[in-house]
Amino acid sequence: MNFYPFADIETISPRPMLFITGEKAHSREFSEEAYRLAGKAKELVIVPGAGHVDLYDRVNLIPFDKLTTFFRNNLK
């Protein structure tokens, strides 16, 4: 099955979307493209110095404060 995840990304709007990527992540361009295509209520966080897999388990790089704020503000 061929699936292109950005094909209907604008249909998620107006639900808030948070994109988090590493500054050095090879996948950063995908997050930036998804952010560009998304509707309103969106935020892009680029973690300085982080690569793609760094945000899996290097807890010192994961922006927990941003996640906490985003979910508190949007899951009321």
BELFENRA-V457449 format. One record per residue. SS is DSSP state (h for helix, s for strand, l for the rest). OMEGA is omega in whole degrees, -180 to 180 (NA if undefined). D_CENTER is the distance of its C-alpha to the mean C-alpha in whole Angstrom. Layout:
# BELFENRA-V457449
SS	OMEGA	D_CENTER
SS	OMEGA	D_CENTER
This chain:
# BELFENRA-V457449
l	178	25
l	-178	23
l	177	19
l	-170	17
l	-178	14
l	-174	13
l	-177	17
l	-175	16
h	-179	13
h	180	15
h	177	16
h	180	14
l	14	15
l	177	16
l	-179	14
l	179	11
s	177	7
s	177	5
s	178	1
s	180	3
s	176	6
s	179	10
l	-177	12
l	-176	14
l	176	12
l	-179	14
l	-177	11
h	-178	9
h	178	11
h	177	10
h	179	6
h	178	8
h	178	10
h	177	8
h	180	8
h	-177	11
h	-177	12
l	177	11
l	-179	14
l	-178	14
l	-179	12
s	179	9
s	178	7
s	177	6
s	177	7
s	-175	9
s	-178	11
l	175	14
l	-176	16
l	171	14
l	-176	14
l	-175	12
l	178	14
h	-177	14
h	174	11
h	-171	13
h	176	16
l	-171	17
l	178	17
l	179	18
l	-177	14
l	-177	12
l	-177	11
h	179	13
h	178	14
h	178	11
h	-179	10
h	-180	14
h	-179	14
h	-178	11
h	177	13
h	-178	16
h	-172	16
h	178	15
l	-178	17
l	NA	20
